[in-house]
């Protein structure tokens, strides 16, 4: 019985996929409701939802909270350039990405305080950045900066901000940054990440934690970046320093 139910929802997923790939259901269009599809295929709603979950996992369908399921526009891959915290401008432009930002005043606690090497309760500014391709979310970042280094705070005080935000960067770039440390892992998204990116909770994401420090060792930025695995390639370049004595020898 279990095997029959499993094969049935895969058959339904294959049929809907065929309608999408042949153009019968076009990108941006909404398929019939879950109840309507369940009736059409003569299956229970849970079986139908399992079929849609297969399509969500393959990136063909996205579920928008409060609106329903939609056929996803094909999302292009971009390149993340490690060490600089930037999206490669060529691939980012190719994908026609735009970034929305929301700044919030918060306090550092727990893991965040440890990343920034500040006491619990220290004032920070959190930038929530979400990149979009068209109307579909592509990737997200949470960027944390000590309040006294927040560029908007500096401008309000009449000072010249040292840090500059750019749409391609997903970063607060500063000429004072002397060291950038990045930790990369592949994992499943948190429920909040899956909801924000409109992806299946079982889809693998590339998670990058980037910590930037100045020449004195002060952490000037901590960033938590999340990219669905099928939408990004990460490139890291290592520069080897040759000992002068070896060169002379």
N, C-alpha and C positions, 0 to 999 in steps of 0.2 A: 504493500500500500504506500509506504513512504517513497519507494522508488518511482511509483506511478506519478505521485504528486510532484516529485522532483523533475521528472522528464516533462510533465505537462507544463510547468511554468517556464522551462527552457524552450519548449515548442512555441509558447506564446511570445516569449522574448524574441525568438528568431523571426516570427511572423511580423511583429511590430518593427523590428530592425529592417526587414525587407521593405516594408512600406516607407521607412525613412530613407534608406539608401536608393530607392527607385524614385524618390521625390514625391510620392503620394502624400506623405506628411512632410512638410517643409520646415527648415530651421526657423525657430521662432514661433511656430504654430503649436497650439495646444491639442493633444490627442483627446478623444472622448474621456469623460470622467472615469474614475476608477470603478464606480458602480456600473456605468455604461459598458466599460470594457469587460468587467466580470460577467455581465449578462450576455454580451456578444460572444464571449468564449465559453460561456456556461461553466464557470468555475467560481469558487468562493473568492471573496475580496482578499483574504490573506494570500491565496495562491496568485492572484493578479498582482498584488503588491510585491510578491517575490519576483515575478517576471520584470516588473518595473525596476526593482533593485538591481537586477542583472544589467539592464540598460543604463542605469545610473552609474554602475561600476565601470561600464565601458565608455562613459562620457557622452552617451547619445541623448540622454534625458536628464533634465535638471528639475528638481522640485523647489518651487518658490513658495515660501511660507505665506499662507493666506490666499494664494492664487491658483496653485495646482501644478501639474506636470507640463513641461514644455520641451520641445525638441531643441537641443542645444546647438547653437552655431559652433562650428568647428573652431576650437581654440588653438592658436599657434604656440609652438614652443619658443621660449626665450632663453637667453644665456645669462646666468649669474656669474659675475666676475669676482672670484674670491680674493680677499685681501683689500679690495677697494670698496666693497659693499655696493656695487653698482649693477644695474642691468645693462648689458651690452647695448649701446645705442642703436646699432644696426638691427638687431633682432627685436628690440623693444619697439622701434619705429615700424618695423615690418608687421608686428602684431597690432599696431595702432592702439597702444595702451594709454590709458589716462588714470591718474591716481587721485583719490579723494583722501583728505586728511581731517582728523579731528583731534584737537589738543585738549588734554584734561589735566588739571592739577591734582596730584596724588601724593601719598607718602610711601617711602620705601619700607618694606617689611620682608622678613624671611629670605627666600631665594633671591628676590630682587635686590634687597639690601646687600646680600653677599656678592652678587654680580657686580654691583657698582662700588663695593667696598666702602659703604657708608653706614652710619648707625641707623637702627630702626627708627622710623618716624621722620627721616630726612626728607625735605621737600623735593619733589621731582615734577617734571612735565612728561606726560605720556602722549606720544603721537600715535594714533591708530591710523595706519595707511592701508588702503585697499586699492589694488590696481584692477582695472576693468578692461576687457576687450569688448567693445560695444557695450551692451548692458549686462554682460556676464562677468562675475568676479573671477579674476585670474590668479591672484595671490594676495597675501596679506602680511603686514608687519606691525609689531608693537615696538616702538622705539622710546627709550627712556633716557632723559637728560637731567642732570642736576639743575635745579631751578635757576641758579645764578648763571648758568650757561645757556638757558633757553633763549633763542634768538628773538622771540616775540617779547620776552621780558626785557631784554637788553634794549630793544627799540623803544619800548615804552618809557624806559629810564633815560632815553636820549643818548645811549651809548651805541657804538658800532658793533653789531653782533659778529662774533668770530666764526659762527657756524652757519652754513648755508644749506637749505633744503632744495633738492632738485627732484623733478618728477621721475627721473631715471634712477635715482640713487637708492631709494629706500634707506636713506642714511642721513645723518647730520654730519656733513663733511667739514673738516677743519684742518687748516695748515699746521695746527699744533699737534695733531694726532701723530704719535711716534710709533705706536704699536697697535696692531689689530690682531686679535685672537678669535678664530672662528671654530666652533664645534659643530660638526655636521652629523645628522642621524636620519635614518629612515624609520618612520613609525606610522601608526594610525592617527588620524586627526582626533582632537578632542571634540566633544559634541558641539561646542561653540564654533570651533574652526570649520567643522563639517557643515554647519548651518550657514555660516558666513560665506563660505566658498561654494555652497550648494553642491556638495559632493557626497557620495555614499560614505558612511562611517567606516567601511572596510577598505576604502581607497588609500593606498600608501601616499604619504606626503614626505617631502624633503624638508626637514626642519634645521635651520641654521641659527645658532646663537652666536652673535658677534659682539665682542667687547673691545672698545677702543680706548686707549690711554694716551696721555700726553707725555712729554719728555721727562716730567717729574714723577711719572707713574700714577698720576691721578686718572681714574676712569672718567671719561668725558661722555661716553655713550654706551648703552647696552641695548641691543636690538634682538628681537625674537622674530625670525622670518619663517614663513610657511608657504611652500609651493606644492601643489598637487604634483605627484611624480611624473605624470605624463605631459607636464607643461613647462618643464625647465631642464636645462643641462647646466651643471655647475662646473666651472673651469678654475683651477688653481695653478698658479705658476710659481715655481721655486727658483730663486736666484742663488747660485752657489758662489761663495766668496773664495777666491783663490789666494792662498798664502803667498805674500810677496817673495818670501825666501825660496819657495818652490819654483816660482816663476824665474827668479834670477839664476837658480841652479840649473 
